[in-house]
Amino acid sequence: MLLLTHAGDHFTIDRVAAELEARGAHAHRIDTDRFPTELVLSARLGDGGPRHALASDDGALALKSVDDVVGVWARRIWTPRLPDGPEGPGGMDPRLREGAVRESAAAFAGFLDGLGAARWVNVPHADRRAENKARQLRVARDLGLAVPRTLITNDPARARSFFDEVGGRMVAKMLTPLSVSMGKAPLFVRTSLVAAEDLEHADELRLSPMVFQELVPKDVELRVAVVDGRPFVGAIDASRSSAGQVDWRAAATGEVRWEHAELPADVAAKLHRLCRELDLVYGAVDLIRRPDGEHVFLEINPGGEWGMLERDLDLPIAAALADALLDRTPDPNRKP
C-alpha cells in the first residue's frame, strides 16, 4: 500500500497506516514534497512491460517494483520541492526553477500512471475534475440536493447585482482551497460575509475571480466524510462564536466542538450518488442544516479533512479507508 502525503502530515496518515497493518498489508508512506530532492524515481517502458522504481536517499524507502502495489491512498500529492536559491549544493538558477518544477511534477505523474492496476482512493484525475466548484454544484443540483444561489465571476457589476438579488446576505469564498491540514493554516481565505462597503473594491475581482453565494440560515454545519458510500457525520454549532458564525473554522479554540449527527436517508443516498458521479471513493462534504431541517449542499472536497471527526467523535474513518483500499466489504457490526 502506498500512502501519498507530505512531510508535515500526521494523525490521519498514521491512523490509516495502522489500520492497513492490522489487516496484514504493508503501508509505505511517501512524502511527495521530498521529490526530487530526497526521492529518486524511474519509469521504464519497453519490452517486458513497465518497470517502475522509487527510492529515498536515506534508504527508508526502496520500491523496486510496482507489481505488488495493490492500493494507493492519494491523500496529498504535493508540488515538487527544489533547493532554495542558486547558492549551495543543489541550488538552481531561479530562471530554470519553474521549468524544473514542471518537469518534476510530470515525471511523478508518469510514475503514478504505472500504478493504474492498483485500487486508488482517489484517482488523481478524478480529484482534479471533482474540484471544479461549478461542476460540483451542477451535479449536486441534478441529483436533487438543495444548493445555494451561486455566482462565480470576475465581473464587478455582476457581483454587485447578485448582492442586491440576495438582499445583501452574501458570502464570498475561493475556488481553490488553501488549507491542507486539520490545524489552522498560516494563510487561509475563509468563507466571509460581504458587506456593501466591500463592493467598493470589487474592481479587484478582474484579476482574481471569486465564488459568491447567498447566505444560508443555519441550525448547524455538517462535515460528512463519505468513504465508499458510507457517510460519517459530524455537526458543529458555531452560533456562540462571533468570529465563526459564517465559517466555523474562524472560531477560537474551545468555542465550538464537534457532535454526532445523522443524515436523512434520502440525503445520504444522494451524497453516495454524488461521489459515484464524480468518480470519488472518498469525499468530504460540507452541508448546512437549516432551522427548518432542510439540508443544503455547499461543496465536496476530494481531499478534505476528517481527522477531527475520528479524533473527537471516535468515528472509524481510517478503518473504512483501509477497507476501501483493500477493496473489502466493511464489518457489518461496525457502525459509522
SESEPA-732062 format. One line per 4 residues: number of its first residue (from 1); their letters; for each residue x, y, z of C-alpha. Coordinates in steps of 0.1 Angstrom, whole numbers, always signed. Example, Ala and Ser with C-alpha at 12.3 -4.5 7.8 and 13.67 -1.06 7.14 Angstrom:
<nodes>
1	AS	+123:-45:+78 | +137:-11:+71
</nodes>
This chain:
<nodes>
1	MLLL	+0:+0:+0 | +13:+34:-9 | +2:+64:+11 | +9:+96:-7
5	THAG	+12:+127:+15 | +36:+154:+26 | +62:+157:+54 | +41:+178:+77
9	DHFT	+11:+154:+77 | +3:+135:+108 | -26:+117:+126 | -48:+107:+97
13	IDRV	-19:+92:+77 | -7:+73:+108 | -43:+60:+116 | -48:+47:+81
17	AAEL	-13:+31:+81 | -21:+14:+114 | -54:+1:+101 | -37:-13:+70
21	EARG	-10:-30:+90 | -37:-46:+113 | -52:-61:+82 | -19:-76:+71
25	AHAH	-10:-51:+45 | +24:-33:+44 | +19:+5:+42 | +46:+27:+26
29	RIDT	+43:+64:+34 | +56:+86:+6 | +61:+123:+14 | +57:+136:-21
33	DRFP	+72:+170:-13 | +105:+152:-8 | +107:+147:-46 | +130:+153:-64
37	TELV	+155:+164:-37 | +153:+133:-15 | +134:+108:-37 | +146:+93:-69
41	LSAR	+123:+75:-94 | +125:+58:-127 | +97:+47:-150 | +108:+24:-178
45	LGDG	+87:+13:-207 | +95:-12:-235 | +100:-49:-239 | +88:-68:-208
49	GPRH	+63:-42:-197 | +67:-12:-174 | +94:-13:-148 | +90:+15:-122
53	ALAS	+111:+21:-91 | +111:+46:-63 | +137:+51:-35 | +147:+76:-9
57	DDGA	+182:+89:-3 | +181:+77:+33 | +173:+42:+24 | +140:+42:+43
61	LALK	+121:+35:+10 | +131:+11:-17 | +103:+2:-40 | +119:-18:-68
65	SVDD	+87:-29:-85 | +51:-16:-85 | +37:-51:-93 | +30:-57:-57
69	VVGV	+12:-24:-51 | -25:-32:-46 | -37:+1:-32 | -28:+38:-33
73	WARR	-42:+65:-10 | -36:+98:-27 | -42:+119:+4 | -19:+147:-8
77	IWTP	+2:+150:-39 | +25:+179:-33 | +42:+203:-56 | +79:+192:-62
81	RLPD	+103:+209:-38 | +136:+223:-51 | +165:+238:-32 | +162:+275:-24
85	GPEG	+184:+299:-44 | +213:+293:-67 | +239:+291:-40 | +250:+259:-22
89	PGGM	+247:+223:-32 | +219:+215:-55 | +210:+252:-59 | +193:+263:-91
93	DPRL	+191:+294:-112 | +157:+309:-105 | +152:+313:-142 | +152:+275:-145
97	REGA	+132:+267:-114 | +97:+269:-129 | +106:+245:-157 | +123:+221:-133
101	VRES	+92:+220:-110 | +70:+214:-140 | +92:+186:-153 | +94:+170:-119
105	AAAF	+56:+171:-115 | +52:+155:-149 | +78:+128:-141 | +60:+120:-108
109	AGFL	+26:+119:-126 | +42:+94:-151 | +54:+72:-123 | +19:+72:-107
113	DGLG	+4:+63:-141 | +22:+29:-138 | +1:+22:-107 | -31:+21:-127
117	AARW	-39:-16:-118 | -40:-7:-81 | -70:+4:-61 | -70:+42:-58
121	VNVP	-85:+65:-32 | -89:+87:-52 | -76:+85:-88 | -58:+118:-93
125	HADR	-76:+128:-125 | -110:+123:-107 | -98:+145:-79 | -89:+173:-103
129	RAEN	-122:+171:-121 | -142:+169:-89 | -125:+200:-75 | -144:+221:-101
133	KARQ	-169:+240:-79 | -193:+248:-107 | -194:+211:-117 | -200:+200:-81
137	LRVA	-229:+223:-76 | -244:+213:-110 | -242:+176:-103 | -255:+180:-68
141	RDLG	-285:+200:-80 | -292:+175:-107 | -293:+147:-81 | -319:+166:-61
145	LAVP	-297:+182:-34 | -306:+217:-24 | -278:+242:-33 | -275:+279:-26
149	RTLI	-278:+305:-53 | -242:+309:-66 | -222:+333:-88 | -186:+327:-100
153	TNDP	-173:+358:-116 | -146:+384:-121 | -172:+410:-132 | -176:+437:-105
157	ARAR	-210:+447:-119 | -224:+412:-118 | -211:+408:-82 | -229:+440:-71
161	SFFD	-261:+429:-89 | -260:+395:-72 | -256:+412:-38 | -288:+431:-45
165	EVGG	-306:+399:-57 | -299:+381:-24 | -309:+411:-3 | -274:+418:+8
169	RMVA	-270:+384:+25 | -240:+372:+5 | -208:+354:+13 | -175:+351:-7
173	KMLT	-152:+321:-10 | -123:+309:-31 | -125:+285:-60 | -95:+265:-47
177	PLSV	-86:+256:-11 | -55:+269:+7 | -59:+248:+39 | -41:+215:+38
181	SMGK	-43:+202:+74 | -66:+197:+105 | -50:+228:+121 | -52:+265:+111
185	APLF	-31:+273:+81 | -9:+304:+82 | -26:+316:+50 | -62:+308:+46
189	VRTS	-91:+327:+30 | -123:+315:+47 | -158:+320:+37 | -166:+356:+46
193	LVAA	-197:+378:+48 | -197:+405:+22 | -208:+440:+32 | -220:+468:+9
197	EDLE	-187:+487:+15 | -167:+457:+5 | -181:+460:-30 | -165:+494:-33
201	HADE	-133:+474:-40 | -150:+449:-64 | -128:+461:-93 | -101:+439:-78
205	LRLS	-121:+409:-90 | -109:+414:-125 | -76:+397:-116 | -89:+371:-92
209	PMVF	-124:+357:-97 | -143:+345:-66 | -174:+325:-57 | -203:+344:-43
213	QELV	-232:+326:-26 | -264:+336:-8 | -260:+333:+30 | -279:+302:+41
217	PKDV	-295:+304:+75 | -281:+276:+97 | -290:+254:+126 | -257:+235:+124
221	ELRV	-229:+230:+99 | -221:+194:+89 | -189:+177:+77 | -197:+144:+61
225	AVVD	-168:+121:+53 | -181:+97:+26 | -160:+65:+22 | -171:+40:-4
229	GRPF	-207:+52:+0 | -206:+52:+39 | -213:+86:+55 | -195:+96:+87
233	VGAI	-212:+127:+100 | -201:+154:+124 | -221:+186:+133 | -208:+218:+147
237	DASR	-227:+248:+160 | -207:+280:+157 | -236:+303:+167 | -218:+310:+200
241	SSAG	-187:+323:+183 | -188:+358:+168 | -159:+351:+145 | -171:+316:+134
245	QVDW	-208:+322:+126 | -202:+324:+89 | -173:+298:+88 | -167:+276:+119
249	RAAA	-130:+274:+111 | -126:+311:+122 | -138:+303:+157 | -114:+305:+186
253	TGEV	-101:+272:+201 | -127:+260:+226 | -156:+280:+213 | -171:+252:+192
257	RWEH	-170:+214:+193 | -179:+185:+171 | -210:+165:+179 | -225:+133:+165
261	AELP	-252:+138:+139 | -272:+117:+113 | -284:+124:+78 | -318:+117:+64
265	ADVA	-317:+86:+43 | -325:+104:+11 | -297:+129:+17 | -272:+101:+25
269	AKLH	-283:+83:-7 | -278:+114:-28 | -243:+120:-14 | -234:+84:-23
273	RLCR	-247:+91:-58 | -228:+123:-60 | -195:+106:-52 | -202:+80:-78
277	ELDL	-210:+106:-104 | -177:+123:-95 | -158:+90:-95 | -147:+95:-59
281	VYGA	-141:+67:-34 | -137:+94:-7 | -150:+129:-4 | -156:+154:+24
285	VDLI	-189:+171:+20 | -199:+204:+37 | -236:+208:+43 | -258:+233:+62
289	RRPD	-288:+221:+81 | -313:+249:+81 | -335:+257:+111 | -364:+242:+91
293	GEHV	-345:+209:+88 | -336:+212:+51 | -300:+201:+42 | -282:+225:+18
297	FLEI	-251:+213:-1 | -222:+237:-1 | -193:+217:-16 | -173:+185:-17
301	NPGG	-136:+183:-12 | -119:+151:-26 | -91:+155:-1 | -110:+172:+27
305	EWGM	-100:+167:+63 | -117:+141:+85 | -92:+137:+113 | -112:+159:+137
309	LERD	-142:+136:+133 | -122:+105:+142 | -103:+122:+170 | -133:+140:+186
313	LDLP	-162:+116:+178 | -143:+83:+175 | -158:+77:+140 | -139:+48:+123
317	IAAA	-130:+66:+91 | -94:+53:+90 | -108:+18:+92 | -132:+25:+64
321	LADA	-104:+39:+42 | -83:+8:+49 | -112:-14:+38 | -117:+7:+7
325	LLDR	-80:+5:-2 | -81:-33:+2 | -115:-34:-16 | -130:-52:+13
329	TPDP	-166:-52:+25 | -167:-34:+58 | -176:-52:+90 | -214:-51:+92
333	NRKP	-212:-48:+130 | -192:-16:+127 | -214:+15:+127 | -204:+49:+112
</nodes>
